[in-house]
Amino acid sequence: MLGRMRLGIILLLLLPSCATVGLDSSHKDCYDGLLCVRGPVIEPSSTEQLLNLPYPNQKTVVAVYSFSDLTGQRKASDNMASFSTAVTQGAEHILIEALRDAGKGNWFAVVERTGLDGLTKERQLVRNTYETYSGKEASTILKPLLYAGMILEGGIVSYDTNLRTGGNGARYLGIGVKNQYREDKVTVVLRAILVQTGEVLLNVTATKTILSTSKGGDLFRFYEMGTNLVEIESGSTENEAVGYATRAAIEAGVYGLVMQGLEKEVWDFDYTKLREKNNEEDTD
């Protein structure tokens, strides 16, 4: 009996350590259930409200020069000083994607500004090559660069950790279970600036909560008249991705920017239908 119990404990401890990389062996890109080759994953917008915005009369041309990490936070590390940042350093790319997703691509026309140096060099190369070998002006194939009516600025302004922590647990006859959680928050600020005058027309702040949870259990028992000790521990932790939370906050900021602009009648939009809809809701 004791031998069987020891064998069962050994198997229990060994099973969690066995794992395969990637998908299960039934996937067409897996080899012998050990290695799976996956292609790139295109993540859809996490904010359905952003995608389902009503369409404006025409797109607003906007430019994004930068959307920086202003938190100064470094990734947490228990053993050494970490030089990795806590939040993404490429938030402007997420902002551009969110702007292009607004209203399924019908709200904003985003012009390239973060890579303007490369774009200018490439246009100059096209111009020199075309004029050298064809003897014609490059204006026949190069159109003027589109300029923006608005500049979108802002950044990730705060990343607050351990705002709320807690958990609970219980133990009975050497068998215990427990769970814990931790709450962080990331905050972004987004503003729209009118190019003609430099006036800040719109400004919004969006916050996303980041939750981390852990659960586990353990067994601590003596057998065979207190001469044999059995101790088993098991647990798992689930952390919400900071990058995904930052993306959700930026998308919420773009949605808030659009809605604030509708309230102030900034956009080229059919406000008559919007007023009628609001009046019907107030009547109800």
C-alpha positions in Angstrom: 0.0 0.0 0.0 2.8 2.4 0.9 4.6 1.6 -2.3 1.6 2.3 -4.4 1.0 5.6 -2.6 4.6 6.7 -3.2 4.3 5.7 -6.9 1.2 7.8 -7.2 2.8 10.8 -5.6 5.8 10.5 -8.0 3.5 10.4 -11.0 1.5 13.3 -9.7 4.6 15.4 -9.4 6.0 14.4 -12.8 2.9 14.9 -14.9 2.7 18.7 -14.6 6.3 19.0 -15.8 5.5 17.3 -19.2 4.4 19.8 -21.8 4.4 20.3 -25.6 5.2 23.5 -27.4 2.3 25.1 -29.4 -0.9 23.4 -30.3 -2.1 19.8 -29.9 -0.8 17.1 -32.3 -4.1 17.2 -34.3 -3.2 20.6 -35.7 -2.0 20.5 -39.3 1.2 22.5 -38.5 2.3 20.3 -35.6 5.0 17.7 -35.8 4.7 14.6 -33.6 2.9 16.7 -31.0 6.1 18.5 -30.0 6.7 21.5 -32.2 4.0 23.6 -33.9 4.7 26.2 -36.5 2.2 29.1 -36.2 1.8 32.1 -38.5 1.3 35.7 -37.4 -1.9 36.4 -35.4 -3.9 39.5 -36.3 -5.7 40.7 -33.2 -9.1 42.4 -33.8 -10.1 45.6 -32.1 -11.0 44.9 -28.5 -13.6 47.8 -28.3 -16.8 46.9 -30.2 -18.1 50.4 -29.6 -15.2 51.8 -31.6 -15.9 49.6 -34.6 -19.6 50.3 -34.6 -19.5 54.1 -34.5 -21.9 55.8 -36.9 -20.2 57.0 -40.1 -19.4 60.7 -40.6 -20.0 62.7 -43.8 -16.2 62.5 -44.6 -13.0 61.4 -43.0 -10.9 63.7 -40.8 -7.2 63.8 -41.8 -5.1 63.4 -38.7 -1.4 63.0 -37.9 0.3 61.2 -35.0 3.9 62.3 -34.3 4.3 60.6 -31.0 2.4 58.9 -28.2 5.1 58.2 -25.6 5.4 56.4 -22.3 5.5 59.1 -19.7 5.2 56.9 -16.7 8.9 56.3 -16.1 8.0 52.8 -14.7 10.4 49.9 -15.0 9.3 46.2 -15.1 9.2 44.7 -11.6 12.1 42.3 -10.8 12.9 40.7 -7.4 16.5 39.7 -8.1 18.1 42.5 -10.1 17.6 46.0 -11.5 15.5 45.8 -14.6 16.0 48.1 -17.6 12.8 46.9 -19.3 10.0 49.3 -19.2 6.7 48.4 -17.6 4.6 49.5 -20.6 5.1 49.5 -24.4 7.3 52.1 -26.1 5.4 51.8 -29.3 2.0 53.1 -28.3 1.8 55.4 -31.3 1.5 52.4 -33.5 -1.5 51.1 -31.4 -3.0 54.6 -31.6 -2.7 54.6 -35.4 -4.4 51.2 -35.6 -7.2 52.4 -33.3 -7.8 55.5 -35.4 -8.0 53.4 -38.5 -10.5 51.0 -36.8 -12.8 53.8 -35.7 -16.2 53.3 -37.5 -14.6 50.4 -39.5 -12.2 52.8 -41.1 -14.6 55.6 -42.0 -13.7 58.2 -39.3 -10.0 59.1 -39.8 -7.5 59.2 -42.6 -4.1 58.9 -40.8 -1.1 60.4 -42.5 2.4 59.0 -41.9 4.5 61.2 -39.6 6.5 58.8 -37.3 8.3 57.5 -40.4 8.3 60.8 -42.2 12.1 60.9 -42.7 12.1 57.5 -44.5 9.1 58.5 -46.6 10.7 61.8 -47.7 14.0 60.0 -48.7 12.1 57.4 -50.7 10.1 60.1 -52.5 13.3 62.0 -53.3 14.8 58.7 -54.6 11.8 58.2 -56.9 12.0 61.8 -58.1 15.7 61.6 -58.9 15.5 58.2 -60.7 12.4 59.2 -62.7 13.8 62.5 -63.9 17.2 61.1 -64.7 16.0 58.2 -66.8 12.8 59.6 -68.3 13.6 63.3 -68.6 10.2 64.2 -67.2 9.0 65.9 -64.1 8.3 63.5 -61.2 5.1 65.3 -60.5 3.5 63.1 -63.1 3.8 60.0 -60.8 4.2 61.6 -57.3 1.2 63.3 -55.8 1.6 66.0 -53.1 1.8 64.7 -49.5 -1.5 64.9 -47.7 -1.5 67.4 -44.8 -3.5 66.9 -41.6 -6.1 69.2 -40.2 -5.6 67.8 -36.7 -2.7 66.5 -34.7 -3.3 63.9 -32.0 -1.0 64.1 -29.1 -0.8 62.6 -25.6 0.8 59.5 -24.0 0.6 56.9 -21.3 0.7 59.0 -18.2 0.5 56.5 -15.4 1.0 52.8 -14.5 -0.1 52.2 -10.9 0.6 48.8 -9.4 -0.7 47.1 -6.3 -3.7 49.4 -6.0 -5.6 46.6 -4.4 -4.5 43.2 -3.3 -6.2 40.4 -1.4 -7.3 36.8 -1.2 -8.5 34.0 1.0 -7.6 30.5 2.0 -8.6 27.5 4.2 -6.9 24.5 5.7 -8.3 21.3 7.2 -6.4 18.2 8.3 -3.3 19.2 6.4 -5.2 20.0 3.2 -5.2 23.7 2.2 -6.4 25.8 -0.7 -5.9 29.6 -1.4 -6.4 32.3 -4.0 -5.0 35.8 -4.3 -5.5 38.8 -6.6 -3.8 42.0 -7.5 -5.1 45.1 -9.3 -3.1 47.5 -11.4 -4.2 50.4 -13.6 -2.8 52.1 -16.8 -4.0 55.5 -17.8 -3.7 57.3 -21.1 -4.4 60.9 -22.2 -5.3 61.8 -25.8 -6.0 65.3 -27.2 -6.8 66.7 -30.6 -5.1 69.9 -31.7 -6.4 72.1 -34.6 -3.4 72.7 -36.9 -4.8 76.1 -38.2 -4.8 77.8 -34.7 -3.0 75.4 -32.3 -6.1 75.2 -30.1 -6.7 72.0 -28.2 -10.2 71.1 -29.3 -10.7 67.8 -27.5 -9.0 66.1 -24.5 -9.9 62.7 -23.0 -8.5 60.4 -20.3 -9.0 56.7 -20.3 -8.1 54.1 -17.6 -7.9 50.3 -17.9 -7.7 47.9 -14.9 -5.2 45.1 -15.0 -6.0 42.1 -12.9 -3.6 39.3 -11.8 -4.9 36.2 -10.0 -3.3 33.1 -8.5 -4.8 30.0 -7.0 -3.2 26.9 -5.5 -3.5 24.1 -3.0 -1.2 21.9 -0.9 -1.2 18.7 1.1 0.9 18.3 4.3 0.2 14.9 6.0 2.0 12.3 8.1 1.3 8.6 7.4 2.3 5.3 8.9 2.0 6.4 12.5 3.7 9.7 11.9 6.8 8.3 10.4 6.3 9.2 6.7 5.6 12.7 5.5 3.8 13.5 2.3 3.9 17.1 1.1 2.4 18.3 -2.3 2.0 21.8 -3.6 0.3 22.9 -6.8 -0.8 26.3 -8.2 -1.2 28.6 -11.2 -1.1 32.3 -11.9 -2.9 34.3 -14.5 -1.7 37.8 -15.4 -3.6 40.1 -17.8 -1.2 41.4 -20.4 -0.1 45.0 -19.9 0.2 45.5 -23.7 -3.4 44.4 -24.2 -4.6 46.6 -21.4 -2.7 49.6 -22.9 -4.3 48.9 -26.2 -7.8 48.7 -24.7 -7.2 52.1 -22.9 -6.0 53.7 -26.1 -9.0 52.4 -28.1 -11.3 53.7 -25.3 -9.5 57.1 -25.6 -10.2 57.2 -29.3 -13.8 56.3 -28.8 -14.1 59.0 -26.1 -12.4 61.5 -28.4 -15.0 60.8 -31.1 -17.9 61.1 -28.7 -16.7 64.3 -27.1 -16.3 65.7 -30.6 -19.9 64.8 -31.4 -21.1 66.6 -28.3 -19.2 69.7 -29.3 -20.0 69.3 -33.0 -16.4 69.3 -34.1 -16.7 66.6 -36.8 -18.3 66.7 -40.3 -21.3 64.8 -39.2 -25.1 64.8 -39.8 -26.0 66.2 -36.4 -29.7 66.4 -37.3 -30.2 62.6 -37.0 -28.1 62.6 -33.8 -30.3 65.3 -32.2 -33.5 63.4 -33.2 -32.1 60.2 -31.7 -31.2 62.0 -28.4 -34.7 63.6 -28.3 -36.3 60.2 -28.7 -34.2 58.8 -25.9 -35.1 61.7 -23.6 -38.8 61.3 -24.4 -38.7 57.6 -23.5 
